[in-house]
Amino acid sequence: MSARPKKRSLTLKGHRTSVSLEDEFWMAFRDIAAKKKRAINDLAAEIDADRGVDMGLASAIRLFVLRHYRSS
């Protein structure tokens, strides 16, 4: 596992972008998407649409993962 964030590629509404996430957050995000039977890009696009302008996408994904596991 890596403590440093790694760049990950995503496609949101047809546009390529990247986010820097630690391995643990990326794997948890992929697991959540799989459990919800959602494509990771679709779930990321939903998070992107719901986040405020003051928050980066990587931070929004981390908070999504944290909230998911806190509510479980």
Phi, psi and omega per residue, in radians:
M1 nan 2.598 -3.100
S2 -1.942 2.333 3.083
A3 -1.409 -0.375 -3.137
R4 -1.539 2.440 3.074
P5 -1.121 2.553 3.055
K6 -2.047 2.559 3.085
K7 -1.244 2.316 3.113
R8 -2.160 2.403 -3.131
S9 -1.619 2.419 3.084
L10 -2.389 2.749 3.023
T11 -2.096 2.028 -3.131
L12 -1.974 1.983 3.139
K13 0.904 0.776 3.077
G14 1.465 -0.020 -3.129
H15 -1.964 2.277 3.105
R16 -1.323 2.427 3.056
T17 -2.590 3.001 3.081
S18 -2.380 2.672 3.065
V19 -2.274 2.604 3.081
S20 -1.801 1.964 -3.119
L21 -2.322 2.572 3.030
E22 -1.194 2.680 -3.131
D23 -0.917 -0.764 -3.087
E24 -1.092 -0.749 3.118
F25 -1.187 -0.691 -3.140
W26 -1.115 -0.793 3.136
M27 -1.137 -0.705 3.108
A28 -1.129 -0.716 3.119
F29 -1.093 -0.759 3.103
R30 -1.116 -0.699 3.120
D31 -1.104 -0.751 3.133
I32 -1.092 -0.797 3.127
A33 -1.033 -0.761 3.139
A34 -1.114 -0.750 3.135
K35 -1.129 -0.570 3.116
K36 -1.494 -0.020 -3.094
K37 0.977 0.789 -3.131
R38 -2.124 2.525 3.013
A39 -1.204 2.457 -3.095
I40 -1.050 -0.633 3.113
N41 -1.154 -0.653 3.113
D42 -1.167 -0.744 3.122
L43 -1.144 -0.709 3.098
A44 -1.118 -0.669 3.121
A45 -1.139 -0.667 3.096
E46 -1.129 -0.778 3.107
I47 -1.091 -0.735 3.133
D48 -1.050 -0.757 -3.124
A49 -1.177 -0.533 -3.086
D50 -1.530 -0.283 -3.072
R51 -1.346 2.703 3.092
G52 -1.399 2.930 -3.138
V53 -1.241 -0.281 -3.121
D54 -1.565 0.060 -3.084
M55 -2.195 2.352 3.065
G56 -1.310 2.794 -3.109
L57 -1.119 -0.713 3.141
A58 -1.062 -0.753 3.110
S59 -1.119 -0.703 3.126
A60 -1.110 -0.674 3.104
I61 -1.175 -0.747 3.107
R62 -1.036 -0.774 3.129
L63 -1.152 -0.655 3.082
F64 -1.036 -0.821 3.132
V65 -1.084 -0.819 3.138
L66 -1.031 -0.826 -3.141
R67 -1.102 -0.690 3.133
H68 -1.022 -0.866 -3.093
Y69 -1.307 -0.473 3.062
R70 -1.216 -0.575 -3.092
S71 -1.488 -0.159 -3.120
S72 -1.361 nan nan
